[in-house]
Amino acid sequence: MKIKYYILAGVLCTTLHSCVVLSPKKYKNLVAERDSLSTRTTSLEAQVSALETDTAHLHHQIAELQNSYNTLNASYNKLNDNFSNSSTKVTQLSADLQQREQRLKEVEEALKKRDAATAALKDKLQQALLGFQNSGLSVDIKDGKVYVSLADKLLFPTGSIVIDQHGKDALVQLAAVLNKEPDINIAVEGHTDNKKVHNLGQIKDNWDLSVLRATSVTRFLTDAPQSVDPHRLTATGKSEYQPVDTGETPDALAKNRRIEIVLSPKLDELYNLIKQ
């Protein structure tokens, strides 16, 4: 409205200053021009008001967009930090996985070496003890170990803990192989059937019988001339509690009366790998 008043004042001042008497036609033209200017002024004021409103709206939108940008930028920075942390963890896990895979390969190689050594040892023992395999001697592999099983009839007279000559001959052949394999641990296990011991003097029960027969074999192997290193040997008695045949027939009972010599390759390398 102020613009309109300024225009009208200007027109009036111009008119009065000129001190010219206007004709009706000029007067009408001047009034028409005034009205046109007034209309244009009103339109301009409306446009200015609309622009001011639009400007305020745009400022509001800019502020909202700035807030959204700030929020998104903060989220991005947080995600970027998380990604960096995750990337570091992935790198670490990848390195750990490679180390584990390498250790697994090393353990597998050690197991292959053990199995190869065990198989080779079995072959050597079977060749050395070939003449005794029809007398109750067998050589088998179980759980990575070689089991030399000797029936009691091959080693001892009935109810005795004294090794007879046939048994000594077998143990001499066994000792010759063991002395060539210094990296083999040796466990001598005595086993009995489930029949009670009667009239055996110092031998009170099957525990005594199994232990004393195991120590008799151990002592023979370590004595000269066999001279197996005693540090490699362990003697144990299992009594009747680890039968190979649970039957009650004479053949089943005979299978359970035995000496088992368990040969285990030293696995220090494998144990060290597993503990890492």
VOPAGU-2260 file (C-alpha; in pm, 1 decimal, decimal comma):
REM VOPAGU-2260
SITE   aa  ch    i         X         Y         Z
SITE  MET   A    0       0,0       0,0       0,0
SITE  LYS   A    1     289,3     237,2      69,0
SITE  ILE   A    2     403,0     215,3    -291,7
SITE  LYS   A    3      55,9     316,3    -412,6
SITE  TYR   A    4      51,4     622,5    -189,3
SITE  TYR   A    5     396,2     728,1    -304,1
SITE  ILE   A    6     290,4     703,7    -667,3
SITE  LEU   A    7     -30,8     905,3    -610,4
SITE  ALA   A    8     162,1    1168,3    -421,2
SITE  GLY   A    9     408,5    1193,7    -701,2
SITE  VAL   A   10     135,2    1234,6    -958,9
SITE  LEU   A   11     -39,3    1504,9    -752,8
SITE  CYS   A   12     281,1    1693,4    -693,9
SITE  THR   A   13     359,0    1684,3   -1062,0
SITE  THR   A   14      10,0    1806,2   -1144,2
SITE  LEU   A   15      13,8    2088,7    -891,7
SITE  HIS   A   16     362,9    2193,7    -985,4
SITE  SER   A   17     274,6    2223,5   -1350,2
SITE  CYS   A   18     -24,4    2448,0   -1264,5
SITE  VAL   A   19    -177,6    2331,4   -1588,1
SITE  VAL   A   20    -553,6    2296,6   -1620,4
SITE  LEU   A   21    -621,6    1950,3   -1749,3
SITE  SER   A   22    -883,9    1872,9   -2004,6
SITE  PRO   A   23   -1138,5    1601,3   -1918,2
SITE  LYS   A   24    -971,7    1366,1   -2157,3
SITE  LYS   A   25    -629,3    1412,9   -2008,3
SITE  TYR   A   26    -776,6    1391,2   -1664,1
SITE  LYS   A   27    -942,6    1057,3   -1749,6
SITE  ASN   A   28    -618,9     932,8   -1895,1
SITE  LEU   A   29    -433,1    1037,7   -1584,9
SITE  VAL   A   30    -690,4     866,5   -1362,4
SITE  ALA   A   31    -670,9     555,6   -1578,6
SITE  GLU   A   32    -293,3     561,5   -1556,3
SITE  ARG   A   33    -322,6     604,4   -1181,2
SITE  ASP   A   34    -560,6     309,6   -1155,6
SITE  SER   A   35    -333,2      97,0   -1375,6
SITE  LEU   A   36     -36,8     185,8   -1159,3
SITE  SER   A   37    -236,1     103,9    -850,3
SITE  THR   A   38    -335,7    -232,2    -995,1
SITE  ARG   A   39      22,6    -309,2   -1092,5
SITE  THR   A   40     140,5    -198,2    -753,4
SITE  THR   A   41    -109,5    -428,1    -583,7
SITE  SER   A   42       7,2    -713,4    -806,0
SITE  LEU   A   43     371,4    -641,5    -724,5
SITE  GLU   A   44     295,9    -628,5    -354,7
SITE  ALA   A   45     119,5    -965,8    -384,5
SITE  GLN   A   46     419,0   -1106,6    -568,4
SITE  VAL   A   47     655,2    -965,8    -305,7
SITE  SER   A   48     442,0   -1121,4     -30,6
SITE  ALA   A   49     437,2   -1453,5    -216,0
SITE  LEU   A   50     813,8   -1437,6    -264,7
SITE  GLU   A   51     864,6   -1360,2     102,5
SITE  THR   A   52     643,7   -1658,6     192,2
SITE  ASP   A   53     831,8   -1880,1     -54,5
SITE  THR   A   54    1162,1   -1755,1      81,7
SITE  ALA   A   55    1059,7   -1837,4     438,3
SITE  HIS   A   56     942,0   -2180,9     323,2
SITE  LEU   A   57    1269,5   -2238,4     139,6
SITE  HIS   A   58    1467,5   -2136,4     448,9
SITE  HIS   A   59    1261,7   -2385,3     649,0
SITE  GLN   A   60    1326,4   -2658,4     390,8
SITE  ILE   A   61    1697,2   -2574,4     384,6
SITE  ALA   A   62    1711,2   -2604,0     764,8
SITE  GLU   A   63    1532,5   -2940,8     752,9
SITE  LEU   A   64    1763,3   -3062,3     475,5
SITE  GLN   A   65    2065,8   -2943,7     671,6
SITE  ASN   A   66    1943,4   -3135,7     977,3
SITE  SER   A   67    1883,1   -3443,8     762,5
SITE  TYR   A   68    2229,0   -3406,7     609,7
SITE  ASN   A   69    2387,3   -3372,9     953,2
SITE  THR   A   70    2201,8   -3685,2    1073,8
SITE  LEU   A   71    2296,7   -3883,0     763,4
SITE  ASN   A   72    2656,5   -3765,5     786,0
SITE  ALA   A   73    2674,5   -3874,5    1150,9
SITE  SER   A   74    2524,5   -4213,2    1055,5
SITE  TYR   A   75    2773,2   -4244,0     771,0
SITE  ASN   A   76    3064,9   -4166,4     997,7
SITE  LYS   A   77    2939,0   -4422,5    1248,5
SITE  LEU   A   78    2892,7   -4682,9     974,2
SITE  ASN   A   79    3236,3   -4600,4     838,9
SITE  ASP   A   80    3386,3   -4651,7    1184,6
SITE  ASN   A   81    3196,0   -4979,7    1219,5
SITE  PHE   A   82    3315,4   -5085,9     876,4
SITE  SER   A   83    3674,6   -5003,4     967,7
SITE  ASN   A   84    3640,8   -5203,5    1290,5
SITE  SER   A   85    3473,7   -5490,0    1105,4
SITE  SER   A   86    3741,6   -5480,1     838,0
SITE  THR   A   87    4008,5   -5503,2    1107,3
SITE  LYS   A   88    3826,8   -5796,2    1269,5
SITE  VAL   A   89    3788,1   -5970,0     932,5
SITE  THR   A   90    4159,9   -5926,6     867,3
SITE  GLN   A   91    4240,8   -6067,3    1211,2
SITE  LEU   A   92    4001,3   -6360,8    1169,6
SITE  SER   A   93    4140,8   -6430,6     824,1
SITE  ALA   A   94    4493,4   -6439,5     966,0
SITE  ASP   A   95    4378,8   -6667,5    1250,3
SITE  LEU   A   96    4204,7   -6896,0    1001,7
SITE  GLN   A   97    4518,8   -6922,7     791,3
SITE  GLN   A   98    4721,2   -7010,4    1100,7
SITE  ARG   A   99    4466,7   -7275,7    1200,4
SITE  GLU   A  100    4464,5   -7421,4     849,8
SITE  GLN   A  101    4844,0   -7434,7     854,7
SITE  ARG   A  102    4841,5   -7609,2    1192,8
SITE  LEU   A  103    4577,8   -7852,4    1065,8
SITE  LYS   A  104    4799,8   -7938,4     770,6
SITE  GLU   A  105    5093,5   -7990,6    1004,4
SITE  VAL   A  106    4885,9   -8213,5    1234,2
SITE  GLU   A  107    4760,9   -8413,7     935,3
SITE  GLU   A  108    5118,0   -8456,0     813,7
SITE  ALA   A  109    5227,0   -8569,4    1160,8
SITE  LEU   A  110    4939,9   -8820,2    1171,2
SITE  LYS   A  111    5036,1   -8951,3     828,8
SITE  LYS   A  112    5393,5   -8996,8     947,8
SITE  ARG   A  113    5266,3   -9176,1    1258,5
SITE  ASP   A  114    5043,5   -9407,8    1056,8
SITE  ALA   A  115    5324,4   -9479,7     811,5
SITE  ALA   A  116    5566,5   -9554,4    1096,5
SITE  THR   A  117    5306,2   -9775,4    1266,7
SITE  ALA   A  118    5239,4   -9973,0     949,3
SITE  ALA   A  119    5612,2  -10015,5     886,8
SITE  LEU   A  120    5663,3  -10134,7    1244,6
SITE  LYS   A  121    5381,8  -10386,4    1209,6
SITE  ASP   A  122    5538,4  -10525,4     892,7
SITE  LYS   A  123    5879,2  -10560,5    1062,8
SITE  LEU   A  124    5726,9  -10738,2    1362,2
SITE  GLN   A  125    5522,4  -10974,9    1147,6
SITE  GLN   A  126    5835,2  -11070,8     954,4
SITE  ALA   A  127    6043,6  -11113,0    1271,0
SITE  LEU   A  128    5777,5  -11313,9    1454,6
SITE  LEU   A  129    5648,5  -11510,6    1156,9
SITE  GLY   A  130    5750,3  -11842,1    1310,6
SITE  PHE   A  131    5538,3  -11782,1    1622,7
SITE  GLN   A  132    5209,6  -11678,1    1463,6
SITE  ASN   A  133    5074,4  -12032,9    1472,5
SITE  SER   A  134    5153,9  -12053,0    1844,3
SITE  GLY   A  135    4913,5  -11782,3    1960,5
SITE  LEU   A  136    5093,2  -11464,2    1850,0
SITE  SER   A  137    4926,1  -11190,2    1647,6
SITE  VAL   A  138    5019,9  -10836,9    1538,1
SITE  ASP   A  139    4748,1  -10576,1    1479,9
SITE  ILE   A  140    4704,8  -10199,0    1454,4
SITE  LYS   A  141    4440,2  -10020,5    1664,8
SITE  ASP   A  142    4406,7   -9646,2    1720,5
SITE  GLY   A  143    4748,0   -9572,2    1574,8
SITE  LYS   A  144    4924,1   -9829,5    1794,3
SITE  VAL   A  145    5069,2  -10172,7    1722,6
SITE  TYR   A  146    4942,8  -10453,3    1946,2
SITE  VAL   A  147    5154,0  -10766,1    1975,8
SITE  SER   A  148    4933,8  -11021,8    2149,0
SITE  LEU   A  149    5095,1  -11336,1    2291,0
SITE  ALA   A  150    4875,1  -11614,8    2426,8
SITE  ASP   A  151    4969,8  -11733,2    2775,4
SITE  LYS   A  152    5042,2  -12080,3    2637,4
SITE  LEU   A  153    5318,8  -11927,6    2422,6
SITE  LEU   A  154    5491,3  -11769,6    2724,4
SITE  PHE   A  155    5401,8  -11946,9    3048,1
SITE  PRO   A  156    5325,7  -12292,9    3181,2
SITE  THR   A  157    4977,7  -12315,6    3334,6
SITE  GLY   A  158    4946,2  -12098,5    3645,7
SITE  SER   A  159    5309,8  -11987,7    3627,0
SITE  ILE   A  160    5475,4  -11648,6    3596,6
SITE  VAL   A  161    5804,3  -11796,2    3472,2
SITE  ILE   A  162    5857,1  -11760,5    3096,4
SITE  ASP   A  163    5931,2  -12089,9    2919,0
SITE  GLN   A  164    6189,4  -12130,7    2643,5
SITE  HIS   A  165    5944,9  -12098,9    2353,8
SITE  GLY   A  166    5821,8  -11769,8    2496,8
SITE  LYS   A  167    6177,8  -11645,9    2546,8
SITE  ASP   A  168    6257,3  -11719,2    2183,4
SITE  ALA   A  169    5962,0  -11504,2    2073,0
SITE  LEU   A  170    6058,5  -11219,1    2307,9
SITE  VAL   A  171    6420,6  -11226,0    2184,8
SITE  GLN   A  172    6296,6  -11171,3    1828,2
SITE  LEU   A  173    6065,9  -10895,8    1951,1
SITE  ALA   A  174    6347,4  -10722,7    2143,1
SITE  ALA   A  175    6569,1  -10724,0    1832,5
SITE  VAL   A  176    6306,5  -10521,2    1644,8
SITE  LEU   A  177    6237,7  -10287,7    1938,6
SITE  ASN   A  178    6605,6  -10202,7    1978,3
SITE  LYS   A  179    6610,3  -10083,6    1617,0
SITE  GLU   A  180    6309,9   -9856,3    1681,8
SITE  PRO   A  181    6417,9   -9624,0    1966,3
SITE  ASP   A  182    6124,6   -9382,9    1912,8
SITE  ILE   A  183    5867,7   -9643,7    2016,9
SITE  ASN   A  184    5715,0   -9648,4    2365,9
SITE  ILE   A  185    5636,1   -9995,1    2503,2
SITE  ALA   A  186    5355,1  -10094,9    2739,6
SITE  VAL   A  187    5338,8  -10455,6    2859,8
SITE  GLU   A  188    4986,8  -10550,3    2971,5
SITE  GLY   A  189    4891,9  -10871,3    3150,4
SITE  HIS   A  190    4540,1  -11011,4    3098,1
SITE  THR   A  191    4361,6  -11313,8    3246,7
SITE  ASP   A  192    4032,1  -11494,1    3205,0
SITE  ASN   A  193    3757,8  -11465,2    3467,8
SITE  LYS   A  194    3830,6  -11795,7    3640,3
SITE  LYS   A  195    3946,3  -11772,7    4000,2
SITE  VAL   A  196    4306,4  -11854,7    4084,3
SITE  HIS   A  197    4358,1  -12161,5    4306,0
SITE  ASN   A  198    4666,9  -12296,6    4483,0
SITE  LEU   A  199    4921,6  -12061,8    4324,5
SITE  GLY   A  200    5111,9  -11971,6    4639,4
SITE  GLN   A  201    5208,1  -11605,8    4637,5
SITE  ILE   A  202    4955,2  -11531,4    4360,6
SITE  LYS   A  203    4633,8  -11434,1    4539,3
SITE  ASP   A  204    4404,9  -11352,4    4247,7
SITE  ASN   A  205    4388,9  -11257,0    3881,8
SITE  TRP   A  206    4522,5  -10909,9    3959,4
SITE  ASP   A  207    4840,5  -11060,5    4096,6
SITE  LEU   A  208    4868,5  -11304,0    3806,8
SITE  SER   A  209    4824,2  -11033,7    3539,1
SITE  VAL   A  210    5069,4  -10792,1    3703,5
SITE  LEU   A  211    5338,1  -11051,7    3776,7
SITE  ARG   A  212    5326,8  -11194,0    3424,4
SITE  ALA   A  213    5357,6  -10841,1    3281,9
SITE  THR   A  214    5659,8  -10767,1    3502,4
SITE  SER   A  215    5818,0  -11101,4    3408,8
SITE  VAL   A  216    5799,9  -11009,0    3039,6
SITE  THR   A  217    5923,2  -10654,3    3109,2
SITE  ARG   A  218    6215,1  -10782,5    3313,2
SITE  PHE   A  219    6315,0  -11031,2    3041,8
SITE  LEU   A  220    6310,2  -10761,4    2772,4
SITE  THR   A  221    6528,8  -10525,6    2976,7
SITE  ASP   A  222    6775,6  -10792,7    3093,1
SITE  ALA   A  223    7088,1  -10870,0    2891,5
SITE  PRO   A  224    7132,8  -10966,2    2619,9
SITE  GLN   A  225    6796,2  -10822,2    2506,4
SITE  SER   A  226    6872,6  -10492,3    2685,8
SITE  VAL   A  227    6568,3  -10293,3    2579,3
SITE  ASP   A  228    6594,0   -9948,2    2742,5
SITE  PRO   A  229    6382,0   -9971,2    3061,7
SITE  HIS   A  230    6289,2   -9604,6    3033,2
SITE  ARG   A  231    6073,0   -9698,7    2735,7
SITE  LEU   A  232    5871,6   -9967,8    2916,5
SITE  THR   A  233    5564,9   -9970,8    3138,9
SITE  ALA   A  234    5421,8  -10287,1    3298,8
SITE  THR   A  235    5053,9  -10305,2    3397,9
SITE  GLY   A  236    4804,8  -10571,6    3500,0
SITE  LYS   A  237    4448,9  -10560,6    3364,4
SITE  SER   A  238    4325,9  -10878,4    3537,2
SITE  GLU   A  239    4006,1  -11013,9    3376,1
SITE  TYR   A  240    3848,6  -10676,9    3297,3
SITE  GLN   A  241    3948,4  -10623,6    2935,1
SITE  PRO   A  242    3849,5  -10949,9    2762,8
SITE  VAL   A  243    3872,6  -10986,2    2386,5
SITE  ASP   A  244    3601,6  -11255,0    2397,1
SITE  THR   A  245    3315,6  -11251,4    2648,4
SITE  GLY   A  246    3224,8  -11613,6    2586,7
SITE  GLU   A  247    3273,0  -11894,6    2837,9
SITE  THR   A  248    3403,0  -12158,2    2598,1
SITE  PRO   A  249    3761,1  -12289,4    2639,1
SITE  ASP   A  250    3864,7  -12106,0    2321,4
SITE  ALA   A  251    3715,7  -11774,8    2446,5
SITE  LEU   A  252    3887,2  -11808,7    2784,1
SITE  ALA   A  253    4217,9  -11891,9    2613,8
SITE  LYS   A  254    4197,9  -11574,3    2403,2
SITE  ASN   A  255    4160,5  -11364,6    2718,6
SITE  ARG   A  256    4468,6  -11515,0    2886,6
SITE  ARG   A  257    4737,5  -11315,7    2712,7
SITE  ILE   A  258    5018,4  -11064,3    2726,3
SITE  GLU   A  259    4967,1  -10760,0    2505,8
SITE  ILE   A  260    5269,9  -10551,7    2416,5
SITE  VAL   A  261    5140,2  -10213,3    2300,2
SITE  LEU   A  262    5382,6  -10014,2    2086,1
SITE  SER   A  263    5318,9   -9640,4    2044,2
SITE  PRO   A  264    5527,9   -9407,5    1827,1
SITE  LYS   A  265    5648,5   -9106,7    2024,4
SITE  LEU   A  266    5425,1   -8817,8    1924,3
SITE  ASP   A  267    5598,7   -8519,6    2083,2
SITE  GLU   A  268    5578,7   -8329,0    1755,7
SITE  LEU   A  269    5206,9   -8400,4    1721,8
SITE  TYR   A  270    5131,3   -8311,6    2085,4
SITE  ASN   A  271    5320,8   -7983,4    2049,8
SITE  LEU   A  272    5120,3   -7896,9    1739,8
SITE  ILE   A  273    4790,9   -7971,2    1914,9
SITE  LYS   A  274    4882,3   -7762,4    2220,6
SITE  GLN   A  275    4966,9   -7451,8    2015,0
